[in-house]
Amino acid sequence: MHQEPPFPVPPRSRVRAFACAVAAVALVTLTAATSPPDTDTRTAADPAAVVREWNAIATDTIKTSLGPRPSGQAAIWEGFVSVAVYNAVVGIEGGYSLYKWHERGPARASSAAAAATAAHDVLLTYFPAFKERLDTAYADSLAALPAGHTRDRGVDYGKRAAARIIELREGDGRFADVPFTASPAPGVWRPTPPAFQPFIDTWLARLRPLLLASPRQFRPGGPPALSSAAYAEDVQELKAMGAKTGSGRSAQQTETALFFSGNLVAQVQTAVRDRAARHRLGIAETARLFAAVNASAADAVVTAWDAKLHYGSWRPITAIRLADTDGNPATTADPAWEPLLLTPPHPDYVAGHTTVSAAVARAVTGVLGTSHIDLYVPSEVTGTTRYYGSADDLNRDVVDARVWGGVHSRTADVAGCRAGTRVAAWALEHYFQPVAKDGTQPSPPTRAARQGGPAEPKCGDDTD
């Protein structure tokens, strides 16, 4: 598949003013980690605030529209909005290569107005039922900017940036009828209790990625054979540590499982907004961070769903209840076994949560050039917040959480984590790169620079 090369945009030394203040989300600490610094105070000249604000609006719109849907679909929409905002901002501010676009912004245009317009227009296109609230938020964003040609030029460019993304995504496979045709057999996925829902959003497995060449580009090798010792170890761990009652989990391990049992994509957005605000990233840097994180997360979802559809492996609740059919003498059936968490309606291998969280962690380290991710991640489920200083720690907790929740095998978790890391690493080698000072060529990192950068995040006990 042919990929259009990113277009270099020369940097410009202008600072856009955005007068709208954004209230930071109040965070409650879970552990002894210090609470994040107060980010409520905004200066009158905080142009990056508009990017954070519209990320919050996008997250609320997407979450409200989808509801408690146990799917990675939310990451797709976040990706669409983020790359449109990125183009709208970078096309004016410069410094980084545009995403699949060649149209630079006009001179003396407001990148804040462009960002708000791009986010508004993309959201309105895909979520027209939210028109009233989106239009109101958009009017407020523009009212906070000085009226005149600068704002008007920014609005016009933002509209073109949104239209470009909408055009690129036409015919991308969204909502296509993609059947799961595998017949029930040992090791093969089938609907799980209590709701026995069909495989949800199978179209994600065939969706044209935002960055990758194809959904299967980073498809991992298959899960272990039912007859293998590795498979038996997975089942035994799940049976002991993932059970709803009578498990071997500690209170802290149960809390970890619950902490990551909700809307992971929304958790990520809150954490990245807070991180960008505390470190006072500029508008171009903030737009780039969100684009890298959310485009990588979107393609991580596609990668995970591709593997789920391709391998179609059964979930722990099925594997444990029907262990007497797997042909493995090291497993024993427990027909009454229940997991701590409700099992989502899609196959085990690979885990969507770990694929997405690893892609996010790798995108953050890649963009910021440090393995110290410095993220405060909140959980609506537990009402607490955890501080993650390193990508390794975040990956480890998400891998463990899905095992301790009884919904994924450790093999599926680690394989997903490795795949997500690879997705984001590849993405950052091909997109969102700084441009040369003369503006004529992108400036990809040299081999020596890549080797001297932050180490690749690990996946729990993964040492490969």
C-alpha positions as CSV (number, residue, x, y, z in Angstrom):
1,M,0.0,0.0,0.0
2,H,1.4,3.4,-1.0
3,Q,1.9,5.9,1.7
4,E,2.0,9.6,1.1
5,P,5.2,11.1,2.7
6,P,4.7,13.7,5.4
7,F,5.0,17.3,4.1
8,P,7.6,19.5,5.7
9,V,6.5,22.8,7.2
10,P,9.0,25.5,8.1
11,P,9.0,26.7,11.7
12,R,7.7,30.1,12.5
13,S,8.6,32.1,15.6
14,R,5.2,33.4,16.5
15,V,3.2,32.8,19.7
16,R,-0.6,32.8,19.4
17,A,-2.6,34.1,22.3
18,F,-5.6,32.2,23.6
19,A,-7.5,33.7,26.5
20,C,-9.8,30.9,27.5
21,A,-8.9,29.2,30.8
22,V,-9.4,25.5,31.2
23,A,-10.1,24.0,34.6
24,A,-7.9,21.0,35.4
25,V,-9.5,17.8,36.6
26,A,-9.2,17.4,40.3
27,L,-7.1,14.3,41.0
28,V,-7.3,12.1,44.1
29,T,-4.1,10.2,44.8
30,L,-4.3,6.5,45.3
31,T,-0.8,5.9,46.8
32,A,1.8,8.0,48.6
33,A,2.7,9.7,45.3
34,T,2.5,13.5,45.6
35,S,-0.6,15.1,43.9
36,P,0.2,16.9,40.7
37,P,0.8,20.6,40.8
38,D,-2.3,22.9,40.6
39,T,-2.9,23.5,36.9
40,D,-6.0,25.6,37.3
41,T,-4.2,28.9,36.8
42,R,-3.8,29.9,33.2
43,T,-2.0,32.9,31.9
44,A,-3.8,35.2,29.4
45,A,-1.4,33.9,26.7
46,D,-1.8,30.2,26.8
47,P,-2.5,29.2,23.2
48,A,-2.1,25.5,24.0
49,A,-5.2,25.7,26.2
50,V,-7.5,25.5,23.2
51,V,-6.0,22.1,22.2
52,R,-6.5,20.7,25.7
53,E,-10.0,22.2,25.9
54,W,-11.1,20.6,22.6
55,N,-9.6,17.3,23.6
56,A,-11.8,17.4,26.7
57,I,-14.8,18.3,24.5
58,A,-14.0,15.5,22.1
59,T,-13.6,12.9,24.9
60,D,-16.9,13.9,26.5
61,T,-18.7,13.8,23.1
62,I,-17.3,10.4,22.2
63,K,-17.9,8.9,25.7
64,T,-21.5,10.2,25.8
65,S,-22.3,8.9,22.3
66,L,-20.8,5.4,22.8
67,G,-21.8,4.9,26.4
68,P,-20.3,1.9,28.2
69,R,-19.5,0.1,24.9
70,P,-16.8,-2.5,25.6
71,S,-14.9,-1.7,22.4
72,G,-11.8,0.2,21.3
73,Q,-14.0,2.3,19.0
74,A,-13.4,5.5,21.1
75,A,-9.7,5.5,20.2
76,I,-10.7,5.8,16.5
77,W,-12.6,9.0,16.9
78,E,-10.0,10.5,19.2
79,G,-7.4,9.8,16.5
80,F,-9.5,11.5,13.8
81,V,-9.9,14.7,15.9
82,S,-6.3,14.8,17.1
83,V,-4.7,14.6,13.6
84,A,-7.0,17.3,12.3
85,V,-6.1,19.6,15.2
86,Y,-2.4,18.7,14.6
87,N,-2.6,19.7,11.0
88,A,-4.5,22.9,11.8
89,V,-1.9,24.0,14.3
90,V,1.3,22.8,12.7
91,G,0.3,24.1,9.3
92,I,0.4,27.6,10.9
93,E,3.0,27.3,13.6
94,G,5.4,25.0,11.7
95,G,8.2,22.9,13.2
96,Y,6.8,19.5,12.3
97,S,5.7,17.6,9.2
98,L,2.0,17.7,8.3
99,Y,0.0,14.5,8.4
100,K,-0.8,13.4,4.8
101,W,-1.4,17.0,3.7
102,H,0.5,19.6,1.6
103,E,-1.4,22.8,2.4
104,R,0.5,25.2,4.6
105,G,-1.4,27.7,6.7
106,P,-1.6,31.4,5.8
107,A,0.7,34.0,7.3
108,R,-0.6,35.8,10.4
109,A,-3.3,33.3,11.1
110,S,-4.5,32.2,14.5
111,S,-3.5,28.6,15.3
112,A,-5.9,28.6,18.3
113,A,-8.8,29.5,16.0
114,A,-7.7,26.8,13.5
115,A,-7.4,24.2,16.3
116,A,-10.9,24.9,17.6
117,T,-12.4,24.9,14.1
118,A,-10.8,21.7,13.1
119,A,-11.9,19.9,16.2
120,H,-15.4,21.3,16.0
121,D,-15.9,20.4,12.4
122,V,-14.6,16.8,12.7
123,L,-16.8,16.2,15.7
124,L,-19.8,17.7,14.1
125,T,-19.4,15.5,11.0
126,Y,-19.2,12.3,13.0
127,F,-21.5,13.2,15.9
128,P,-24.2,15.5,14.4
129,A,-26.6,14.8,17.3
130,F,-24.3,16.9,19.5
131,K,-24.5,20.0,17.2
132,E,-25.9,22.3,19.8
133,R,-23.3,21.7,22.5
134,L,-20.5,21.7,20.0
135,D,-21.6,24.9,18.4
136,T,-21.9,26.6,21.8
137,A,-18.4,25.5,22.8
138,Y,-17.0,26.6,19.5
139,A,-18.6,30.1,19.8
140,D,-17.1,30.4,23.3
141,S,-13.6,29.4,21.9
142,L,-13.8,32.1,19.1
143,A,-15.2,34.7,21.5
144,A,-12.1,34.3,23.6
145,L,-9.9,35.4,20.6
146,P,-9.5,38.9,19.2
147,A,-11.8,39.4,16.2
148,G,-10.2,40.2,12.9
149,H,-8.4,38.9,9.9
150,T,-6.0,36.8,12.0
151,R,-8.8,34.9,13.6
152,D,-10.7,34.6,10.4
153,R,-7.7,33.2,8.5
154,G,-7.3,30.6,11.3
155,V,-10.9,29.6,11.1
156,D,-10.7,29.1,7.3
157,Y,-7.5,27.0,7.6
158,G,-9.0,24.9,10.4
159,K,-12.0,24.2,8.2
160,R,-9.7,23.0,5.5
161,A,-7.7,20.9,7.9
162,A,-10.9,19.2,9.1
163,A,-12.1,18.6,5.5
164,R,-8.8,17.0,4.6
165,I,-9.2,14.4,7.4
166,I,-12.8,13.7,6.6
167,E,-11.8,13.2,3.0
168,L,-9.0,10.9,3.9
169,R,-11.3,8.7,6.0
170,E,-14.0,8.2,3.3
171,G,-14.5,4.6,2.5
172,D,-12.2,3.4,5.3
173,G,-14.3,0.5,6.3
174,R,-16.1,2.0,9.2
175,F,-19.2,-0.1,10.2
176,A,-18.6,-2.6,7.4
177,D,-20.2,-6.0,7.8
178,V,-17.3,-8.2,8.9
179,P,-18.6,-11.6,10.1
180,F,-16.8,-13.9,12.6
181,T,-17.3,-17.3,10.9
182,A,-15.4,-19.7,13.2
183,S,-17.5,-22.5,14.5
184,P,-17.4,-23.3,18.2
185,A,-14.7,-25.8,19.1
186,P,-12.0,-26.2,21.8
187,G,-10.0,-23.0,21.9
188,V,-12.4,-21.0,19.7
189,W,-14.2,-17.9,20.9
190,R,-17.9,-18.0,21.4
191,P,-20.3,-15.5,23.2
192,T,-19.8,-15.5,27.0
193,P,-22.1,-15.3,30.0
194,P,-24.0,-13.5,31.3
195,A,-25.2,-11.5,28.3
196,F,-23.9,-13.9,25.5
197,Q,-23.3,-10.9,23.2
198,P,-21.9,-11.4,19.7
199,F,-18.4,-10.2,18.7
200,I,-18.7,-6.5,18.9
201,D,-17.4,-4.0,16.3
202,T,-15.7,-6.6,14.1
203,W,-15.2,-3.9,11.5
204,L,-12.3,-2.5,13.6
205,A,-10.3,-5.5,12.4
206,R,-10.5,-4.3,8.8
207,L,-10.5,-0.5,9.3
208,R,-7.9,1.3,7.2
209,P,-5.3,2.5,9.8
210,L,-4.4,6.1,10.3
211,L,-0.7,5.4,10.1
212,L,0.1,1.8,9.4
213,A,0.1,0.2,6.0
214,S,-2.5,-2.4,6.9
215,P,-4.3,-3.8,10.0
216,R,-2.0,-6.9,10.0
217,Q,1.3,-5.0,9.8
218,F,2.1,-5.8,13.4
219,R,-0.1,-8.9,13.8
220,P,1.7,-11.1,16.4
221,G,2.2,-14.8,16.1
222,G,-0.6,-17.0,17.4
223,P,-1.5,-18.0,21.0
224,P,0.1,-21.1,22.5
225,A,-1.4,-24.5,21.5
226,L,-4.1,-25.9,23.9
227,S,-1.8,-28.9,24.5
228,S,1.2,-26.7,25.6
229,A,2.6,-26.0,29.0
230,A,2.3,-22.3,28.4
231,Y,-1.4,-22.6,27.8
232,A,-1.9,-24.6,31.0
233,E,0.1,-22.0,33.0
234,D,-2.2,-19.2,31.6
235,V,-5.3,-21.2,32.6
236,Q,-4.0,-22.0,36.1
237,E,-3.1,-18.4,36.8
238,L,-6.4,-17.1,35.7
239,K,-8.3,-19.8,37.6
240,A,-6.4,-18.8,40.8
241,M,-6.0,-15.1,40.4
242,G,-8.9,-13.9,38.2
243,A,-11.8,-15.5,40.0
244,K,-14.6,-13.4,41.3
245,T,-14.6,-15.2,44.6
246,G,-12.0,-17.3,46.4
247,S,-9.1,-15.9,44.4
248,G,-5.5,-15.5,45.5
249,R,-5.5,-11.7,44.9
250,S,-4.5,-9.2,47.5
251,A,-6.7,-6.2,48.1
252,Q,-4.2,-4.1,46.1
253,Q,-4.3,-6.5,43.2
254,T,-8.1,-6.4,43.1
255,E,-7.9,-2.6,43.1
256,T,-5.5,-2.7,40.2
257,A,-8.0,-4.9,38.2
258,L,-10.8,-2.5,39.0
259,F,-8.7,0.6,38.3
260,F,-8.2,-0.4,34.6
261,S,-11.6,-1.9,34.1
262,G,-13.3,1.2,32.7
263,N,-12.8,3.5,29.7
264,L,-9.0,3.4,29.1
265,V,-9.1,5.9,26.2
266,A,-10.8,8.5,28.5
267,Q,-8.3,7.8,31.2
268,V,-5.4,8.5,28.8
269,Q,-6.9,11.8,27.6
270,T,-7.2,13.2,31.1
271,A,-3.7,12.1,31.9
272,V,-2.1,13.6,28.8
273,R,-4.0,16.9,29.2
274,D,-2.7,17.2,32.7
275,R,0.8,16.3,31.6
276,A,0.8,18.9,28.8
277,A,-0.6,21.6,31.1
278,R,1.9,21.0,34.0
279,H,4.8,21.1,31.6
280,R,3.5,24.1,29.8
281,L,3.9,22.6,26.4
282,G,3.3,25.1,23.5
283,I,0.4,24.8,21.1
284,A,2.4,22.9,18.4
285,E,4.0,20.6,21.0
286,T,0.6,19.9,22.6
287,A,-1.1,19.2,19.3
288,R,1.8,16.9,18.3
289,L,1.6,14.9,21.6
290,F,-2.1,14.3,21.3
291,A,-1.8,13.3,17.6
292,A,1.0,10.9,18.3
293,V,-0.8,9.4,21.3
294,N,-4.2,9.1,19.7
295,A,-3.2,8.1,16.2
296,S,-1.0,5.4,17.7
297,A,-3.8,4.3,20.0
298,A,-6.3,4.1,17.1
299,D,-3.9,1.9,15.1
300,A,-3.3,-0.2,18.2
301,V,-7.0,-0.9,18.4
302,V,-7.0,-1.9,14.7
303,T,-4.0,-4.1,15.3
304,A,-5.7,-5.8,18.3
305,W,-9.0,-6.3,16.6
306,D,-7.2,-7.8,13.6
307,A,-5.6,-10.4,15.8
308,K,-8.9,-11.0,17.6
309,L,-10.7,-11.7,14.4
310,H,-7.8,-13.7,12.9
311,Y,-7.1,-16.0,15.8
312,G,-10.5,-16.0,17.5
313,S,-9.3,-17.5,20.8
314,W,-11.7,-18.3,23.5
315,R,-12.0,-16.2,26.7
316,P,-10.8,-17.4,30.2
317,I,-14.4,-18.0,31.4
318,T,-14.9,-20.4,28.5
319,A,-11.4,-22.0,28.8
320,I,-11.9,-22.7,32.5
321,R,-15.4,-24.0,32.3
322,L,-14.7,-26.2,29.3
323,A,-11.1,-27.2,30.3
324,D,-12.2,-30.9,30.1
325,T,-12.4,-30.4,26.3
326,D,-9.0,-28.8,25.7
327,G,-7.0,-32.1,25.6
328,N,-4.5,-30.7,28.1
329,P,-4.0,-33.0,31.2
330,A,-2.6,-30.0,33.2
331,T,-6.0,-28.2,33.2
332,T,-9.2,-29.1,35.0
333,A,-12.7,-27.8,34.4
334,D,-14.7,-25.7,36.8
335,P,-18.2,-25.2,35.3
336,A,-19.1,-22.6,37.9
337,W,-16.0,-20.4,37.6
338,E,-16.7,-16.6,37.2
339,P,-14.2,-13.8,36.6
340,L,-13.9,-10.7,38.7
341,L,-14.9,-8.5,35.8
342,L,-17.5,-9.0,33.1
343,T,-16.0,-10.5,30.0
344,P,-16.1,-8.1,27.0
345,P,-17.7,-9.5,23.9
346,H,-14.7,-10.2,21.7
347,P,-11.9,-12.8,21.7
348,D,-9.0,-13.1,24.2
349,Y,-5.9,-12.8,21.9
350,V,-4.7,-10.1,21.9
351,A,-5.8,-7.9,24.7
352,G,-7.0,-4.5,23.5
353,H,-6.3,-2.7,26.8
354,T,-2.6,-3.7,26.8
355,T,-2.2,-3.0,23.1
356,V,-3.6,0.5,23.5
357,S,-1.8,1.4,26.8
358,A,1.5,0.2,25.4
359,A,1.1,2.3,22.3
360,V,0.3,5.3,24.4
361,A,3.3,4.8,26.6
362,R,5.6,4.4,23.7
363,A,4.2,7.4,21.9
364,V,4.7,9.6,25.0
365,T,8.3,8.5,25.5
366,G,9.0,8.9,21.8
367,V,7.5,12.4,21.5
368,L,9.0,13.6,24.8
369,G,12.3,11.9,24.4
370,T,12.3,10.4,27.9
371,S,11.2,7.2,29.5
372,H,9.9,9.3,32.4
373,I,6.3,9.6,31.3
374,D,5.1,11.6,34.4
375,L,1.4,10.7,34.0
376,Y,-1.4,11.0,36.6
377,V,-4.0,8.5,35.5
378,P,-7.5,8.6,37.0
379,S,-10.1,5.9,37.2
380,E,-13.8,6.6,37.3
381,V,-14.4,3.0,38.5
382,T,-12.3,3.4,41.7
383,G,-12.5,7.2,42.1
384,T,-8.7,7.3,42.5
385,T,-5.6,8.4,40.6
386,R,-2.3,6.6,40.1
387,Y,1.0,8.3,39.3
388,Y,3.1,6.6,36.7
389,G,6.7,7.8,36.4
390,S,7.7,5.2,33.8
391,A,6.2,3.4,30.9
392,D,7.4,0.1,32.3
393,D,5.2,0.6,35.4
394,L,2.1,1.5,33.4
395,N,2.5,-1.5,31.1
396,R,3.1,-3.9,34.0
397,D,-0.1,-2.7,35.8
398,V,-2.3,-2.9,32.8
399,V,-1.0,-6.4,31.9
400,D,-1.6,-7.6,35.5
401,A,-4.9,-5.9,35.7
402,R,-6.5,-7.8,32.9
403,V,-5.2,-11.1,34.3
404,W,-6.4,-10.3,37.8
405,G,-9.7,-9.2,36.4
406,G,-10.1,-12.7,34.9
407,V,-10.8,-11.5,31.4
408,H,-7.5,-12.1,29.6
409,S,-4.6,-14.6,29.6
410,R,-1.2,-13.2,30.5
411,T,0.0,-14.4,27.0
412,A,-2.7,-12.3,25.3
413,D,-1.8,-9.3,27.5
414,V,2.0,-9.5,26.9
415,A,1.5,-10.1,23.1
416,G,-0.8,-7.1,23.0
417,C,1.7,-4.9,24.9
418,R,4.5,-5.8,22.5
419,A,2.3,-5.2,19.4
420,G,1.2,-1.8,20.8
421,T,4.8,-0.8,21.4
422,R,5.8,-1.7,17.9
423,V,2.8,0.2,16.4
424,A,3.8,3.5,18.2
425,A,7.5,3.1,17.5
426,W,6.9,2.7,13.8
427,A,4.4,5.5,13.8
428,L,6.9,8.0,15.2
429,E,9.5,7.0,12.7
430,H,7.2,7.9,9.9
431,Y,4.9,10.7,11.2
432,F,4.9,13.8,13.4
433,Q,8.6,14.4,12.9
434,P,10.4,17.7,13.4
435,V,11.5,19.4,10.1
436,A,14.8,20.8,9.1
437,K,15.5,24.4,9.7
438,D,15.4,25.2,6.1
439,G,12.0,23.7,5.8
440,T,12.9,21.6,2.8
441,Q,13.2,18.1,4.3
442,P,12.0,16.3,7.4
443,S,14.6,15.6,9.9
444,P,14.2,11.9,11.0
445,P,16.4,10.9,13.9
446,T,19.7,9.4,13.0
447,R,20.5,5.8,14.0
448,A,22.8,7.0,16.7
449,A,20.1,9.4,18.1
450,R,17.6,6.6,18.1
451,Q,19.9,4.3,19.9
452,G,20.7,7.0,22.5
453,G,17.0,7.7,23.1
454,P,14.8,6.2,25.8
455,A,14.7,2.4,26.1
456,E,11.8,0.5,24.6
457,P,9.2,0.1,27.4
458,K,8.9,-3.4,28.8
459,C,5.7,-5.5,29.0
460,G,5.3,-6.7,32.5
461,D,7.7,-9.6,32.9
462,D,8.7,-9.3,29.3
463,T,12.5,-9.0,28.9
464,D,12.7,-9.7,25.1
